Amino acid sequence: MKNRWAIRGFLGCLVLLAGLLPAFAGDSFYGKVIEVRSADVVILDYGKGQYIVRIIGVDVPKEGPVARQAREFVAKLVLGKNARMRLEGRNKNGEMASRLFTDDPETGIKEVGVELVKAGLARRQTNYDYKYGELSKAEEEARKAGRGLWAQTQRN
């Protein structure tokens, strides 16, 4: 009888401890995007709190018309909608460096970083790509089509 209570107590402590542990790379969190600070930084509310999420793998212009278009593009994809982030790590500012996915029944699941690059509104970070080369393929597609950042190079 005493052993059963001890085991239950131990398991209860483990469950409590697991809830207090920080997020690790590979963890996924679901929530609603409540703010788009820039094309590569959003705020995800997961119910018990909020995460500052930096979309990993993309370089977005910080100023100018493409920067505004990119921010509007991301806002249209995720603002006020459910999304899932897959944590890759934290950066030096404490932001969650993550892959961000839409969770919209109408448009389906899309990866925001890949969609940004495919639209020509961001570049793939140098020496960075996902497992199957999604960012490289998206950037090549945008270049060939002359979209966004690549529009100028197509005209010359």
C-alpha positions as CSV (number, residue, x, y, z in Angstrom):
1,M,0.0,0.0,0.0
2,K,2.8,2.4,0.9
3,N,4.7,1.5,-2.3
4,R,1.7,2.4,-4.4
5,W,1.5,5.9,-2.8
6,A,5.2,6.4,-3.2
7,I,5.0,5.4,-6.9
8,R,2.0,7.7,-7.5
9,G,3.8,10.5,-5.7
10,F,6.9,10.0,-7.7
11,L,5.0,9.9,-11.0
12,G,3.1,13.1,-10.0
13,C,6.4,14.9,-9.3
14,L,7.7,13.8,-12.7
15,V,4.6,15.1,-14.5
16,L,4.9,18.4,-12.6
17,L,8.6,18.7,-13.4
18,A,8.0,17.9,-17.1
19,G,5.6,20.9,-17.2
20,L,8.2,23.2,-15.8
21,L,11.1,22.2,-18.2
22,P,12.0,24.6,-21.0
23,A,11.2,23.8,-24.7
24,F,13.9,21.8,-26.6
25,A,14.8,21.7,-30.2
26,G,12.3,19.6,-32.2
27,D,9.4,20.5,-29.9
28,S,6.2,21.7,-31.5
29,F,3.8,24.3,-30.1
30,Y,0.4,25.2,-31.4
31,G,-1.3,28.5,-30.9
32,K,-2.6,31.6,-32.5
33,V,-0.5,34.3,-34.0
34,I,-1.5,37.5,-32.3
35,E,1.1,39.9,-33.7
36,V,3.4,40.1,-36.8
37,R,6.3,42.3,-35.8
38,S,8.2,41.8,-39.0
39,A,8.2,39.3,-41.8
40,D,10.4,37.0,-39.8
41,V,9.2,37.7,-36.2
42,V,5.7,36.8,-34.9
43,I,4.1,36.4,-31.5
44,L,2.5,33.0,-30.9
45,D,0.0,32.7,-28.1
46,Y,-0.2,29.1,-26.9
47,G,-2.8,29.6,-24.2
48,K,-0.6,29.7,-21.1
49,G,1.7,32.3,-22.5
50,Q,3.3,33.7,-25.6
51,Y,6.5,33.0,-27.6
52,I,8.4,35.4,-29.7
53,V,9.1,33.3,-32.8
54,R,11.8,34.1,-35.3
55,I,11.3,32.2,-38.6
56,I,14.5,30.4,-39.2
57,G,16.4,30.1,-42.5
58,V,15.3,33.3,-44.1
59,D,16.8,36.7,-44.6
60,V,14.2,39.4,-45.1
61,P,14.9,43.0,-46.0
62,K,14.6,45.2,-42.9
63,E,13.4,48.4,-44.8
64,G,11.8,49.4,-48.1
65,P,8.9,48.2,-50.2
66,V,9.9,44.5,-50.2
67,A,10.1,44.6,-46.4
68,R,6.6,46.0,-46.2
69,Q,5.3,43.5,-48.8
70,A,6.9,40.6,-46.9
71,R,5.3,41.7,-43.6
72,E,1.9,42.0,-45.2
73,F,2.4,38.6,-46.8
74,V,3.1,36.9,-43.5
75,A,0.3,38.8,-41.8
76,K,-2.2,37.5,-44.4
77,L,-0.9,33.9,-43.9
78,V,-1.0,33.7,-40.1
79,L,-2.2,36.8,-38.3
80,G,-5.2,35.9,-36.1
81,K,-5.0,32.3,-37.2
82,N,-3.8,29.1,-35.7
83,A,-0.2,28.0,-36.4
84,R,2.4,25.5,-35.4
85,M,6.0,26.3,-34.6
86,R,8.7,23.7,-34.6
87,L,11.5,24.8,-32.4
88,E,15.0,24.6,-33.8
89,G,16.7,26.5,-30.9
90,R,16.9,29.9,-29.3
91,N,18.9,32.8,-30.5
92,K,21.0,35.2,-28.4
93,N,17.9,37.5,-27.9
94,G,15.9,34.6,-26.4
95,E,13.6,34.4,-29.4
96,M,12.4,30.9,-30.4
97,A,14.2,30.2,-33.7
98,S,11.6,28.0,-35.4
99,R,9.9,26.8,-38.5
100,L,6.4,28.2,-38.6
101,F,3.5,26.4,-40.3
102,T,0.0,27.6,-41.1
103,D,-2.9,25.6,-39.8
104,D,-5.7,26.9,-42.0
105,P,-8.4,24.4,-43.1
106,E,-9.1,26.6,-46.2
107,T,-5.5,26.9,-47.6
108,G,-3.9,23.9,-45.9
109,I,-0.6,23.6,-44.1
110,K,2.1,25.8,-45.5
111,E,5.6,26.6,-44.2
112,V,5.8,30.4,-43.8
113,G,9.6,30.6,-44.5
114,V,9.4,28.6,-47.6
115,E,6.3,30.6,-48.9
116,L,8.2,33.9,-48.2
117,V,11.2,32.7,-50.2
118,K,9.0,31.3,-53.0
119,A,7.2,34.6,-53.3
120,G,10.6,36.3,-53.7
121,L,10.2,38.4,-50.5
122,A,13.1,36.8,-48.7
123,R,16.4,35.0,-49.4
124,R,17.5,31.7,-48.0
125,Q,20.1,32.2,-45.3
126,T,23.6,31.4,-46.6
127,N,24.6,27.9,-45.8
128,Y,21.2,27.1,-44.4
129,D,18.5,24.8,-45.8
130,Y,16.0,22.3,-44.5
131,K,16.4,18.5,-44.7
132,Y,15.0,18.2,-48.3
133,G,16.3,21.5,-49.7
134,E,12.9,23.2,-49.6
135,L,14.4,26.7,-49.2
136,S,16.9,26.2,-52.1
137,K,14.1,25.0,-54.4
138,A,11.9,27.9,-53.4
139,E,14.6,30.5,-54.0
140,E,15.4,29.0,-57.4
141,E,11.7,29.1,-58.3
142,A,11.5,32.7,-57.3
143,R,14.6,33.6,-59.3
144,K,13.5,31.9,-62.4
145,A,10.0,33.5,-62.2
146,G,11.5,37.0,-61.4
147,R,9.5,37.5,-58.3
148,G,10.0,40.1,-55.6
149,L,13.7,40.5,-54.9
150,W,14.6,38.8,-58.2
151,A,12.3,41.0,-60.3
152,Q,15.1,43.6,-60.9
153,T,17.6,40.9,-62.0
154,Q,15.2,39.5,-64.6
155,R,14.8,42.9,-66.3
156,N,18.6,43.5,-66.8
